[in-house]
Amino acid sequence: MGSWNRIRPEHVVDLLDDAAPDARGDARDLATMLSRFAWRISGGTASAQGSSNRIVNNVREITVSVAGRNFQLHCTETPSLKLERITA
């Protein structure tokens, strides 16, 4: 997928389509919401706030805002992105 500062809507849709087994139900629900409402993407960085000397793991978060709610897509990069879970 390449650079994290250019996460595009089609990348989010692909992540939802190819979600890990544990995340598939949530991914389907979120995909349905995205098809019905306007949405936007924010984030897409590895966060190590407050402890910059800590090693950042390979988990990346993408925040999707839809219908007045924010959902965090927790993805691993091994080597390509894989959606592991969604939290609201």
Secondary structure as UniProt FT lines:
FT   HELIX           4..6
FT   HELIX           9..17
FT   HELIX           21..23
FT   HELIX           24..36
FT   STRAND          39..45
FT   TURN            49..50
FT   TURN            52..53
FT   STRAND          59..66
FT   TURN            67..68
FT   STRAND          69..77
FT   STRAND          81..87
//
